[in-house]
Amino acid sequence: MLIAAFPAGPLAANCYFVGRGPGTECVIVDPGMDSLTGIRTIVSEQNLVPAAVLVTHGHFDHMWQAADVADEYGIPVYIHPADRHLLADPMAAISGESAAMLRTQFGLEDVPEFREPADVRDASDGAVIEAAGLRFSVDHVPGHTPGTVVYRVEHTGDEPISQVAFTGDFLFAGSIGRTDLVGGDMDEMADSVRRFMRLPDDVAVLPGHGGQTSIARERATNPFVAQFAAAGEDA
């Protein structure tokens, strides 16, 4: 199994590639800001054939170049219906004040005209997406955005890992995604985390920012996971 990644753009959002190995088809997870050049490089180096784009949520740092990638390779883009509108209007997910700050801080004065990719498909809860010879299970985990999802795929390799979960900004090593942006909800986040933590310990977690972790590690060390678990027991 091939899993490759690089941090894209000024917010260093992880862009992932998943395939059966070099020289095969692959899916691209979260092609964010300034990602297209890196995508072309890895596709060329690994002799990959992109088959689909999977978007974990509609924030701009994770989908900025989704349409460009889809156009270049003629492939569909999967996103949860609740975040689909952000493909054409990503700034709707942040306040006007935050948008103005980001434009200044990251030189986004000339924000491109966003549009939906030509082929957009639903990544709804419980769906199974078959692409690149792999099967990706979709878990709807609202809280960071209404349409945040996790994509899980069976792991094939020597490591003691049963599945790999691409969590976007839902779950990080030692933390969780923000709930103070437009559409965020702490109660929904708590419920999503409690449900997600029912997965086996050996599931690898590849987040949208930062390094890899696991269900076992987050259950043991993540303060938010412990807090939500305790609140659930008290309810």
PEBELRA-V594966 format. One record per residue. N is the residue number from 1. OMEGA is omega in whole degrees, -180 to 180 (999 if undefined). Layout:
n: {N:N}
omega: {OMEGA:OMEGA}
This chain:
n: {1:2:3:4:5:6:7:8:9:10:11:12:13:14:15:16:17:18:19:20:21:22:23:24:25:26:27:28:29:30:31:32:33:34:35:36:37:38:39:40:41:42:43:44:45:46:47:48:49:50:51:52:53:54:55:56:57:58:59:60:61:62:63:64:65:66:67:68:69:70:71:72:73:74:75:76:77:78:79:80:81:82:83:84:85:86:87:88:89:90:91:92:93:94:95:96:97:98:99:100:101:102:103:104:105:106:107:108:109:110:111:112:113:114:115:116:117:118:119:120:121:122:123:124:125:126:127:128:129:130:131:132:133:134:135:136:137:138:139:140:141:142:143:144:145:146:147:148:149:150:151:152:153:154:155:156:157:158:159:160:161:162:163:164:165:166:167:168:169:170:171:172:173:174:175:176:177:178:179:180:181:182:183:184:185:186:187:188:189:190:191:192:193:194:195:196:197:198:199:200:201:202:203:204:205:206:207:208:209:210:211:212:213:214:215:216:217:218:219:220:221:222:223:224:225:226:227:228:229:230:231:232:233:234:235}
omega: {178:170:179:-178:169:178:-174:171:-177:177:175:177:-177:173:-174:172:180:178:180:179:176:178:-180:171:178:167:179:-178:174:174:-174:-176:175:-175:-170:180:178:178:178:-178:-178:177:-180:-177:-177:180:-176:175:-180:-178:-179:171:175:-180:-178:178:-169:178:-169:-177:179:-178:-173:-177:179:-179:180:180:180:179:-174:-175:179:-173:180:175:178:177:178:-178:-178:179:-174:-178:-178:175:-180:-177:-176:-179:176:-178:179:-178:178:179:180:179:179:179:-179:179:-179:-174:-175:176:-177:-179:180:179:-178:176:-178:177:174:170:-177:-177:179:-178:-176:169:-176:-178:178:179:173:-179:178:-178:178:-179:-179:179:-179:175:-177:174:176:-176:-179:-179:174:167:179:-177:178:177:171:175:180:179:177:-179:175:-178:-177:-177:179:-177:-180:-179:172:-179:177:-166:-180:179:177:-176:177:172:177:-177:177:179:178:175:-177:176:-179:179:178:-178:-176:179:177:178:-180:179:179:180:180:179:-177:-178:173:178:-180:-179:-171:175:177:-179:177:-173:-179:176:176:-171:-179:174:-179:176:-179:-178:-179:177:-176:-169:-175:-176:179:178:179:180:-179:178:179:179:179:178:-179:-176:999}
